[in-house]
């Protein structure tokens, strides 16, 4: 299977299990909102949590207190990572024709340190991917004021970033699904994505483009509340569950490709 097959299978899963996928996404969203409400400052960070830049601008961002931005970063690397991995685990059960439970969304909270570890290591690995192009940008682009140097450096950094991103993309779900440690989970992701990184990149790119189109459609509405409501509805009712159904279909396919049947780790109960 490749990118087209994963996308089609994900959409087929979305059509056949629309209610469960959307219900899980709504539970995830409600848990996040409840978390924000407990911490206060919902009005500041809701647009970021909803992954909805509609109506946001630099002036509004500058008004956000530094401590709140730091709290959001910590939130996303800890509780946020566990919630989204929990939704991945929930969707994976649907891919495997199993019966998921909303409690599956909370399953990663049983292994908080491991989830935080794999999240931080993944972020560092992606940042490492930027390194190849940085010397070119600084020496030829900034140092020699060369537009060509800046462009070439940016291309090298982008290629490195996407290579590392696709290589370790399934590290988090491998950790939760197979009960691995952070480094072993990233190693497992590297192994199962070997030779299939470009199709994974195409899948990620497709959903980024669709999200951008959704944002553009939302911006067509002059009323910010209407724009945000439209974006949120379409994102959580269609794009978000479809993307996760596709990603988990790809993970399951790659897992079977990389391991003979007798070697495939048993999923967690």
N, C-alpha and C positions, 0 to 999 in steps of 0.2 A: 504493500500500500504506500501511497505517497500523499502529497499535500491535498490534491483534489479529493482523494478517497477519504482522508481524515475529515475534511471540511464537510463532504457529503454525509459521512456517517454521523458527524456531530449534529448536522441539521436534521437528519432522520431521527436521531435520538431526541432532539428538541421537539420535533413534531409528535413523536409517540409518547414522550414523558413530559410534555409541556407543563402540566400542573405541578409535578414534583420538582422540576428544575426551577421554575419561577417561585414556588413556595420556599424552596431552600434559599434562593437569592433574597427573598423578602425577609426571611428569618435572619440571614446574615446582616442585612441592612438594619433591621430593628436592633440587633445586638450591638451594632456599631453606634447607632444613635443613642441607645441606652448608656453605652460606655461614655460617650461625649457628654451626655446630660449629667452623669455622675461627676465628671470632672469639670463641668462648666465650660463656658466659652464656645458653645455650639455655633453661635452666629459667626464666629471668626473662622472656624476650621471646617464647617460643613461643606463648603464648595470643594475643598481639597479631598475630603473623605468621599464625597459623592463622585469624585473624579470628573467634576463638571466645571470647566473654566469659564462657562458662560457668565458674563457679567463681571468677571474679575479683571482688574487692571493693576498696573504698577502702583498707583496711588493707594488703592485699597490694601495691597499687600504690604506697603510700607507702614501702614497704620497698625499692623498686627504686632503685638508685643513679642520681643525676641524669645522670652521664656515660653510663650505659647507655641511658637514655631518649633522650638527644641522639644517641647512636650509631644507635639505631633509626630516628629521624627521618631522619638522613642516609642510612641504608641504604634506606629506603623511597623517598626522592627520587632515588636514584641507581640502585643495582643492582636494587632492587625494581621501580622503574618500568620498567627495561629488560626484566626478566623477564616482567612482566605484559603489556607491549606485544608482546613476542616471542610470547606465547601468543595474543594477539589476531591477530597476523600469521599464526600457524599455523592458527587457526580460519578466518581470512579465505580461506585457500587452499581449505579444504573448502567454503566457501560458493561459491567460484568453480569447483568441480568439479576442482580441481587436487590434486596429490599432495603433502601437506605432509611435512616432515622434522622430526625433533626439533631439528635444527640451526637451524630457523627460530625457535625460542624464543630462541636466542642472537643472532639477526640484529641486533637493536638495539644490541648491543655494538660494532658497526662504527661507530656514530655516537653515542658516549656524551654528548658535549657538547650535541648537538642535542636528545637525549632529555631530559637534565637541564634544558635550557633550556625546552622546551615544558612539562615537568612543573611547574617553578617558576612559569612565566607562567600556567598554568592555575589553580594554587592561588591566585595573587594575584588573578586575574580573579574567581574564586568569592568570595574575601574582599571584593572591591569590591562584589559584589552585596549584601552585608550593610549597606552604608553607608546606603541610603535610610531604613531604619527606626531607625537608632541615635539620631539627634537626637530623635525622638519618644519613644523609650524613656528617654533621659536627662532630657529636659526635662519631659515630662508624666508619665512613669512613675515614675522615681526622684525627680526634682525636686519634682513636685507630688503624689507618692504616689498616682497614679491607676492603678487596675487596668486601666481601659479604655485609657489611654495606653500601658501596657506591652503589652497584647494587640495593639493596632493597630500599634505599632512592631515587634513580633515578626512580625506577618503581613507587613508591608512588607519586612522583612529576609528572611523566608522566600521571598517572591515574587522578590526580587532575586537571592537565592542560586540558586534553581532556574532562573531565566532565564539567568544566566551559566553555570551548570553545563551546561544543555542546549545552549546556544549553542556552547560550546567542547568538548563532550563527545568529539568525534571528532578533536580536534586531534592527539593522540598517534598514532593509527593512520594519520591522513593524512600525518604526517611520515614514518613508517616505510614506508608503502605507496607514497607518491608521491615520496619523497626530497626533501621540502621542508625549508625552514628553520623554526625555531620560530614566528616571527610569521606567516609565510605559511601554515603548517599550521593555526594558530588561525583565520586569515582564511578558509581553505578550510572549516573546520568551521562557522564563522559563515554562510558562503554556502550550504552544502548543507543546513543545518538551518533556514534561513529559511522561516517559515510552517509548520514541522513540529515546533516545540519542545514543544508540548503532548503530542503522541503519544510523543515521546521521554521526557518527564517521566513519563507513565503507565507506560512500560516499566520505567524505573528504579524507580518507586514499587512496582510489582508485585514485583520481585525483592527489594526492601528488606522488604516485608511478608512474603514467603515466608521470608526469612532470619530475621525476627523470630519467625515461627511455628516455624521449626526450632529456634531457641534456646529457645523456650518448651517445646517437646516434650522437648528435652534436659534442661531443668531439672527435669522431672518425675521424673528418676532421682536418687535420693539419693546414689548413688556417683559422685563427680566423675569418676573414670576412665571409667566407663561412659557418663556424659553426654558427655564430651569425645570419646570414641570414636564414639558415635552421631552426634554433630554433624559430626565430621570426615568420617565415611563418607558421610553423606547429602549433605553440602555438596560434596565433591569428586567424588562419583560421579553426582550429579544436578544440583544447583542451580548450581554453578559452571560446568560445561561448557554447560549449557542457557542460562544467562544470556549467556555470551560468544557462543554461536551466534546468539542473538537480536540482540545488539548489532551483530555483524558483518553479519548479514542486513540490519539497518536501515541500516548504513553503506553497504553495496553498493547498496541500493535508492535511498538519497538521492543517492549519487554519480551514478547513472544519471539520476535525475530532474533534478539540477542542471546536468548537462553533456550536450550533444548527444553521440551516440556517437563522433563524430570528435574530440571534445574531451576525452574521458575519458582521464586519464593512464594510461599503461601501468604495471601493477604491477611491483614489483622482482622479479627472478628469485630 
